Amino acid sequence: MFEITRKIEIDAGHRIREHGSKCRNLHGHRYQIHVSVRSDQLVAGGSESGMVADFSFLKELMISEIDGPCDHAFILDAEDTLYVELFGLREVAQAVRRDARAAPALSAQGSKMYVVPFAPTAENLAAHWHALLAPLVSAHGKGGIFLAAVRAFETPNCEATFPAPGRFSVIEEAPPRLAEPLALAAYRDHA
């Protein structure tokens, strides 16, 4: 089994509205996101010969799906009614809750927002980004590669990984309103 990992960094704000301490306040992080991809064999022939996948493919994917919508954005829980109203995002939040899908938006004040259907913890963000990337990684490798894990560092000392190492076989269903069935199949089938 071969594995490669690509890292990007983004700056984003959030708050955990039900947190019992200071994280319930608006604050930000310099997130590091590590994406690991695995394959049983290396590509034979072509521009990716001898590789699991080209690192530039992972970079472009991460820039498109994570950096683009989230860098220098405020990641807002669609259930956070105080800030949904403050930022003028009622309709966006309703759609996010209804469709259980994140949505980029501009606040009434013109600020970049990323509205999500969950509390924007590192754990939930790692699972969310995994769900976004897994089918795209699999399609790129025509089924020969799969997304092994997404690691989200909020700080150099605080990291969340989805799925957790050594836990591939125990995940039977998606966390509520986070991961898509394709993402789950990608790692359950390769356990």
N, C-alpha and C positions, 0 to 999 in steps of 0.2 A: 504494500500500500504506500503510495506517495502522497505527500501533502505539501501544499504551498500556502503562504499567508501574505496578504497585502494589508497595509495599514494606511488610513487617512486620519486627519484631524479636522474637527469642526468646532466652532464656537457657537453655543446656543444657550438660551435661557429657558427656564421652566420653573414650576413650583409643584409640590406634592400637596394638594389642598387638604388632605386628611392627616398629614404627618403631625406627629405629636411634638415636634421640636422646630428648629429654625428652617428646615427644608419646606415648610408651608409658606415661607416668604418667597417673593420673586428673587431669583438668583440665576447665575450662569455657570457654565463649565467649559473647559477646553477638553472636549471629548476626543479620545482616541478610539477608533473603531478598527478592529482586526477581523478580517474575513479569511477563513481557511477553507480550502477546496481540496478534495481528495479524489484519487483515481487508483484503480488496481494496476493500470499500465500507462505508460507514456505514449503520447501521440507519435504515430509512425508516419513520417512524411509531411510535407507542407511547411508553412511558416511556423508552426508550433511543434515541429519535430523534436522529440526528446524532452518535451515538457508535459506537465499536467494541463496547463493552460498558460498563455502568455500573461505575464504580470500586468501588461498594459490593458488587457481585456478586463482584469479585475479592477484596475484603477478607473477605467472609463465607466464601468458598471457602478462602482461605489460613488463616483462623482455624480453620475446621473440620478441614482436612486436615493442617496443619502445626503451628500454635500449640497446638491442643487436645491432641494426643498428645505433642508434643515440648517445649513450653515448660516450664521448670523440671523437666525430666526428665533422666535419664542415658541416653544413646543407647548401647546395648550390642550389640556384635558377638556373634551367636549362637555363633560359634566360639571366643569368649574364655572357655574353660572355667574358668579361675581365678575370674573374676568372676561367671560364670553360677552356679557352685557357691556362692560367697560370698553372692550375693544370693538364693539359693534359687530359681533360675529354670530348672532343668534341663528340666522338661516344656515350658515356654514355648519355650525355645531349640530343643528337638527339633522342635516344631511349626513354628517359623520356618524351620529348615533344611529340613524335609520339604516345606513348602508354598512355600518361597522368597518368603514374604510377611512384612513387618514386623508386629509386634504390640505394642500398649501392654500394660503389666503393672504390678503392684505387687510390689516385692521382698518377701522374708520380713520385712524390717525396716519395711515400709510405705512405701517410697520409690517415687516415680513413675519408671517405666522405659519405654524404647521399644527393643524388641529387633529388630535388623535382620539380614538374611542377608548382610551384607557389612561390611568395615571402614568405620567411620563417618567417612570423610574428607569434606572439603568437596565433592570431585568426585562421590563416590558419593551423598552426600546430595542434591546438585543433580539428578543423574540420577533418583534415587528420587522426589523431589518432583515432577519433571517427569512421571514415569510415573503418579503418582497424579492429578495435575491435568489432564493433556492430554485424557483422554476426557470429563471433566466440563466443561471449557471448550468443547470441540467440541459437546457435547450442548446446552449453554446457547445457543449461537449457531446451532443447527440446521445445523451444517456450514459456516456462513459465517465463523466465526472459528476460530483455532487458536492453541495455545500455542507461542509463538516460542522462549522461553528461560526458564530458571530460573537466577538468579545467586545463589550462596550466599557471603556474606562471613563468614569466621571472625573476622577482625579488619578494621579499616579498610584495611589494606594487603594482605590476602590474600583472593582471590576465585576461585571456580570457577564456570564457566558450562556448562550443558548445554542443548541442544547448543552446541558452540562456534560462534561466528559464522563464516559462510563455509564451513561443513563439512556443510551439510544433505545434499548429494548423495553424500557418501562413506560415510554410515552405512548399512550394509546389514543389520546385525543388532543386537539389543540387547546391551549389556554383560552379562556373566554375572550372572544372578539380580538384575537391577536393573529395567530398563525393560520395560513390557508392550508387546506388538505394536501395540495401539491407539495408544499414545503415539508409537511410531515412525512409524506410518502418518500421523499428524497432521502431522508436519513433512516427511516424505519426499514426501507428496502435494502439499505447498505449496512445494516448493523452487523 
